[in-house]
Amino acid sequence: MSDTSVKKILVAVDGSEQAFEAVRYVSMVLPPRKSSVVLFHVMTKVPDSFWDFEKEPAYHYKIIDIEAWEAQQQRMIEDFMDQATRVLVNAGIPEDRISVKIAERKVGIARDIVAESEQGYDAVVVGRRGLSELKDLMLGNIANKIIEKLSHTPVWVVGGRANFEKIIVGIDSSEGAMLAVDHVASVLVGGSRRIRVTLFHAIRGINVFQKLYGEMFSVDVDKELVEKIQKELDDAAGMLQPAFEEARRRFLDAGLAPDDVDQRVVTGVASRGGAIVEEAEKGDYDTIVIGRRGLSKVQEFFMGRVSNKVVQLAKEKTVWVVS
C-alpha cells in the first residue's frame, strides 16, 4: 500500500537558471521525509520532416550542426538533472524518492507537461523564465497555458531567487480559498522551517466601480444594480471573519505557531489581484497563494481574473494557483 501522506511533486525544468531556482525552492518547501519529486524535461528535437533535406547536398552541413546541437542539449539537461538531484538530496529528500524523466516532445511543451501532471501529482512547479525568450515559461505563454489547463492540480510558478519564509494567502469565503489553505497546510505538515503566514483579503467598494466607469455607471439610473452589487460585497465581508477563523484553525492544526498566522484586510482597492501583489511587495513576502476561483461568477467579473493578474504582476515572487 502506498503512503498517501507523501507529496508527489512534478518539477518541469528546461536547464535554465530560473528552473534551477525552482528546484532550490522545492528543496526548501517540502518536508524531506514526506515528499517525492519528479524532475521532468520535454526534449525538443528537430522535426522528422526536416531530414528530407538530407537529399540536398547544400543542407548537409546544417544537418551535421543540428545533430551536434541535439547531442549538446542532451548533455546539458543530463548535467542539470544531476545538479538538481544533488540539491534535493542535500535538503534531505531520499534519493530513491527523486526521479528524472526526460521525454521527447510529443504535442507541445505545455501540453506534454499537462499530460504528465495527470499521473497523480500533488503540485506542478515551473520557473517563470526559461533559457531564452523563445522558451520563456512566462512570456512565452507556457506557464499561462499550464495554469489554464491544470484545473485539477495546483501550479507553483517560481520567480526570482528561491526563498520560503513568508507566505501571503488570498482569503475569501469561497471553497477555492479554503482549497488553497488546505494545500499550503498539507505541504507544511512535517516541515522543520519556521514559516509565517498572512491571511489577506481585499475589498472593492462601489466608489471604485464608479471611478472606473464614470458616467456609464450612474447611481441614480442604476440604483437597483448598485444595491445588488453592494449587497453582494456586504455579504462577502460579513462572511469574512468566519473564513479567517477557519483558515487560521487549519494552519494551527498543521503545526504552525499562533504567532506565525496573521490576518489583514484592505478596503477600497481598484484591483484585488493588484492589491495582493502590492501587499506582497510591501511586506517582503516570497510566496503568494491564491485559489483559482472566487466567490461567484458575478464577483469574479467584478474583480477581474485575479489569479491571472497576480501571476502576471508578481514577476519576482513565487505564486501558487490552487484548484
N, C-alpha and C positions, 0 to 999 in steps of 0.2 A: 504493500500500500504506500502511495506517495505521501510525502509530508506536505499537507496543504498550507502549513504556516510559512513555507519557503516561498519568497517572492521571486518570480521569474521575470527578468528584465531584458528586453531587446535593445541593444545599443547599435544604431545604424551609423557606420563610420565610412569616411572616404579617404582617410590618410592625412587629413588636414590638421593644422594646429588647433582649430576650434573643435574638431572631432576628438582630439586628444584631451582637450579641456572637458568635453562631455564625459569621457572615461574617468577623468580625475573627479568630476562632480559625482558620478555614480559611486566611486570608491569612498567618498565622504558621506554619502546619504545612506547607503544600505547597511543594515546590521549584518556584519560579516557571516555569522553562523546561520542566518535565516534568509540567505539570498543566493540566487544563481543568475549568471549573466551570460548572454549570448552576444558576442561581437559579430556583427553582420555587415558584410560589404557586397554591394552589387557591382560586379566587374563589367565595365563597358568595353566591348571589343568591336573591331571593325565589322560591319555587316557582311554576311557571306556574299552578297551580290557584288561587293567591291572587287572580290577576287576574280571576277570576269575580266577585269582589266589586265590580268596576267597574260592574256593573249597578245597584248600590245607591248612591244619591246620598250617603248618610251616610258611605260609605267613601272618597269621592273625595279628601278632604284627606289621608287616610292614604296613598293611592297616590302623591300628589304628594311627600309626605315620603319615601317609600321610594325613589322614583326619584332624589331628591336624595341620599339616603344611598348608593345604589349608585354614583352618579357620584363621590361623595366617596371611597368605598372604592377605586375605580379610580384616582383621582388620588393617593391616599395610597400605594398599593402601587407605582405607577409612580415616585413620588418616592423611595420606599425602594429600589427597584431601581437607580435612578441613583446613589444614595449608596453602595450596596453594591458596585456595579461600580467606582466610584472607589477604594474601599478595596482591592479586588483588584488593580486596575491599579497603584496606588501601591506595592503589595507586589511588583510585578514580573511579574505574570501577564499575558501578552499579551492585549490587548483582543479579538483575534479568537478567543481560546480561552475567552471568557466569554459565556455565553448567558443570556438572560432568557426564561422561559417562564411565562406566566400562563394557566391553564386553568380553564374553568368547572367547578364541581363536578359530577361525574357520579354516583358511588355514595356517597362519603363522603370526608372529608379524608384519613384514614389509608389507606383502600383506594386512593384516587387516587394518593397518594404511592407506595404499594407498586407499583401498576401502572406508574408512571413509572420506578421503580427497576429494572424488568425490561429496560430499554433499554441494558444493558451498562455499568452504573456500577460503580466500584471501592469506593465507600462512599456511604452516605446520612447526611447531617448534619441534625439538628433541634435547636432550642432547647428547654430544659427548660420554660420558662414562656412563655405566649403573651400576647396582648393583654388577656385577661380570664380569669376562672375558666372561663367557657364555652368559651374557645378554648385553655385551658392545655394545652400539649403533654404535660405530665406528669400533673398532677392530673386532667385531663380524659380520660385514658386513651389519647390519640392516640399518644404515644410508646410506651406499653406495647403497643398494637396493632401498631405498626410493628415493634418488636423481636420480637414473637411471630411475625409473618408473614414477616419478611425473613430466612428461613433461608439464602438464597443470597448475601446481601450484608452486609458489616459495617455497623453503625449507630453513629454518634457522637452521643451526647446531651450537648449543651453546657450546663453550668450555671455560674452565677456570672459573674465577669469573665473575659474571654478571656486565657489565657496558655498557653505551651507551652515549658516548660524542664525539668520533672522528670516522668518517667513511671514508674509502677509497673505491672508486668506480672505477673498471676497465672500461676504456673507449676505444672504437674504433668507427668507423663509421657504425657499424653494427646495424641492427634492435634489436638484442639481447641486446646490450649495452644500447640502449635507453629504452628498456623494463625494464632493471634494474634501470635506472634513474627514470622512471615513478613510479616504485614500491616503491622505497625509498621515493620519493616526496609525494606520496599518503599517506604513513604511517605517514610522518612528519606533514602533514597538521592538524592544530588544536592542536598541542603539545605545551607545555609551556617550555620545556627544551631547553637550548642553545646547538645546535648541529653543529659541524664543519665538513665539507665535503671536501675531496680532490679528484679531478678527476685525475686518473692516467693512463698513457699509457707506455708500454714497447715495444721497437723496437729491433728486432733481425736483425743483419747485415749478409751479405754474408760471412764475415770473420769468424763469429761464426759458420756458417754452415760448412765451410771448415775445421775448427779446429775439429769439431765433427766427420767428416767423412774422414779426411785426404786424402790419395792418391785415395780413391774411388771416390772422388769428385774433378776432375781436371778442372781448369778454362779453359785450352786450349781445352780439349776434349769436355767439356760440356758447351761451350761458350753460345750456344743458350739457354740452361736451366738456366744458370746463369743470362742472360739478362732477361729472363721471370720472374724469381723469384725476381730479383732486381726491375723490373718494378712494380710488384705487391706490393712490400714493399714501393716503392716510391709513388705509387698511394694511398696506405693506409695512408702514412704520410701526403700526400698533402690534404687528406680529413679530417685530424685530427682536425684542428683548428675550422672548422665549427661545428664539433661534440662537441668539448669543449664548444663552444659558445651556442649551443642549449641545452646542458646538464645544463649549468650554468643558462640559462634563465628559464628552468623548475624548478630548485631548488629555484630561486628567486620568481617565481610565487607561489611556495608552502609556502613561508613565511620566507625563510632563509635570513639573512642579507648578503649584498655583501661581507663583510669582512670574512664571515664564509664559503665561497665557494672558494677553491683554486684549482690550477692545477699543475701537474708535469709530465714531460716526461723523461724517461731514455733510453739510446741507447746502442746497442751492447751487450744485455743480452743473456745469453745462454738459459734461460728458462723464458717465460713470467709469468707462474704461480709462479715460484721461485722468480722472481723479485717483484711481487705483495706482496708476503708474507714477503720478506726481507724488503721492504719499510714499511709494516705494523708494523713490529717489531721495526725498527729504529725509526719510528715516533710515536710509542706507540698508534697505532690505536686499538680500541677494536672490530670494526666490518669491515669485508671485504665483498664487494658486487660485484658479477660478473654475467654476462649473461651466460646462458647455452651454447650458440653458438657464434662463432666468425664470421669473415668477409666472409670466403668461405671455402669449403672443402679443397682446396689446402693449405690455410694458417693455418687451424686448424691442418692439418697433420704436417705442418712446425713447428707450435708452440707446438704441443703435446696437450693432453687433459687438457686444462687449468683449468677448474672448478674442475675436479677430483684431479688434483695435488694440487691446493690451499687447498681443503678440507683436503687432507692427510697431508700437511705440516703445516698448521696453527692450531696446536694442542691446543693452549691456547687462540685462538681467536674465535669469532663468525663469521661464514661465511654464507652469503645469496647467494644461487644459484637461479637465476631468469629465468624463462622460458618466 
